[in-house]
């Protein structure tokens, strides 16, 4: 196990080394423009905002339109809840009263011979 003083010393060495490394590499970045180079005019802030914020918003809007507009044109519901269908089980089991009423109505329509023919109709 490492003692507290050795752990503190290791943390200090790592943090100090990282700080020196960053400062060593940041020095050349602060250099002045060499003598033979041109001096370009400063870029306006509005142009930067348009490039870094406007273009991503336009791309996001184009993707949004490409996904949602075809469905809206066809008249489909694009809401998160959408139109619910009765033949798909998304929300879990229905209430027991609904199950009993639906099977009772179906059994009243069936005859004894229809139940003996087989098939994939199951009852509870």
C-alpha positions as CSV (number, residue, x, y, z in Angstrom):
1,X,0.0,0.0,0.0
2,X,1.2,3.5,-0.9
3,X,1.7,5.9,2.0
4,X,-0.2,9.2,2.0
5,X,3.0,11.3,1.4
6,X,4.0,9.1,-1.6
7,X,0.6,9.4,-3.1
8,X,0.6,13.2,-2.7
9,X,4.1,13.4,-4.2
10,X,2.9,11.3,-7.2
11,X,-0.1,13.5,-7.8
12,X,2.1,16.6,-7.6
13,X,4.5,15.2,-10.1
14,X,1.8,14.3,-12.6
15,X,0.0,17.6,-12.3
16,X,3.2,19.6,-12.5
17,X,4.4,17.6,-15.5
18,X,1.1,18.1,-17.3
19,X,1.2,21.9,-16.5
20,X,4.7,22.3,-17.8
21,X,3.9,20.3,-20.9
22,X,0.9,22.5,-21.7
23,X,2.9,25.7,-21.1
24,X,5.8,24.4,-23.3
25,X,3.5,23.8,-26.2
26,X,1.5,27.0,-25.8
27,X,4.5,29.2,-26.2
28,X,4.8,28.8,-30.0
29,X,1.1,29.3,-30.4
30,X,1.4,32.9,-29.0
31,X,4.1,33.8,-31.5
32,X,3.7,36.9,-33.7
33,X,3.0,36.7,-37.5
34,X,6.3,36.3,-39.4
35,X,7.5,39.3,-41.4
36,X,6.9,37.9,-44.9
37,X,3.3,36.9,-44.3
38,X,0.2,38.9,-45.1
39,X,-2.0,40.5,-42.4
40,X,-5.5,39.3,-43.1
41,X,-8.4,41.4,-41.8
42,X,-10.1,40.2,-38.7
43,X,-13.1,38.0,-39.1
44,X,-16.4,39.5,-37.9
45,X,-18.2,37.9,-35.0
46,X,-21.4,37.6,-36.9
47,X,-19.8,35.5,-39.6
48,X,-18.4,33.2,-36.9
49,X,-21.8,32.8,-35.4
50,X,-23.3,32.0,-38.7
51,X,-20.7,29.4,-39.5
52,X,-20.6,27.7,-36.1
53,X,-24.3,28.0,-35.2
54,X,-26.2,28.7,-38.3
55,X,-24.9,25.9,-40.5
56,X,-25.5,23.2,-37.9
57,X,-29.1,24.5,-37.4
58,X,-29.7,24.4,-41.1
59,X,-28.4,20.8,-41.3
60,X,-30.6,19.8,-38.4
61,X,-33.6,21.4,-40.0
62,X,-32.9,19.7,-43.3
63,X,-32.7,16.3,-41.6
64,X,-35.8,17.0,-39.6
65,X,-37.7,18.0,-42.8
66,X,-36.4,14.9,-44.7
67,X,-37.7,12.6,-41.9
68,X,-41.0,14.3,-41.0
69,X,-42.3,16.0,-44.1
70,X,-43.1,12.8,-46.1
71,X,-45.3,11.5,-43.3
72,X,-47.0,14.9,-42.8
73,X,-47.7,15.1,-46.6
74,X,-49.3,11.7,-46.5
75,X,-51.5,12.8,-43.6
76,X,-49.9,10.4,-41.0
77,X,-49.7,11.3,-37.3
78,X,-46.2,12.2,-36.3
79,X,-47.0,12.8,-32.7
80,X,-45.2,10.6,-30.2
81,X,-48.4,9.0,-29.0
82,X,-49.6,8.6,-32.6
83,X,-52.8,6.7,-33.6
84,X,-53.3,3.7,-31.4
85,X,-54.3,0.4,-33.1
86,X,-56.3,-2.3,-31.4
87,X,-54.4,-5.2,-33.0
88,X,-51.0,-4.4,-31.5
89,X,-50.0,-4.8,-27.8
90,X,-48.0,-1.8,-26.8
91,X,-49.3,-0.8,-23.4
92,X,-49.5,-4.1,-21.7
93,X,-52.5,-6.3,-20.9
94,X,-56.0,-4.9,-21.2
95,X,-58.3,-4.9,-18.2
96,X,-59.9,-8.2,-17.3
97,X,-63.4,-6.8,-18.1
98,X,-62.4,-6.1,-21.7
99,X,-60.9,-9.5,-22.1
100,X,-64.1,-11.3,-20.8
101,X,-66.4,-9.2,-22.9
102,X,-64.4,-9.8,-26.1
103,X,-64.2,-13.6,-25.6
104,X,-67.8,-13.8,-24.6
105,X,-69.0,-12.1,-27.8
106,X,-66.7,-14.3,-29.9
107,X,-67.8,-17.5,-28.3
108,X,-71.5,-16.6,-28.8
109,X,-70.9,-16.4,-32.5
110,X,-69.1,-19.7,-32.8
111,X,-70.9,-23.0,-33.2
112,X,-69.8,-26.3,-31.8
113,X,-68.7,-27.6,-35.2
114,X,-66.5,-24.5,-35.8
115,X,-64.6,-25.2,-32.6
116,X,-63.8,-28.7,-33.6
117,X,-62.2,-27.8,-36.9
118,X,-58.9,-26.9,-35.4
119,X,-56.8,-23.9,-36.3
120,X,-54.9,-21.3,-34.3
121,X,-57.7,-19.9,-32.2
122,X,-57.0,-20.2,-28.5
123,X,-59.2,-19.3,-25.6
124,X,-58.4,-18.8,-22.0
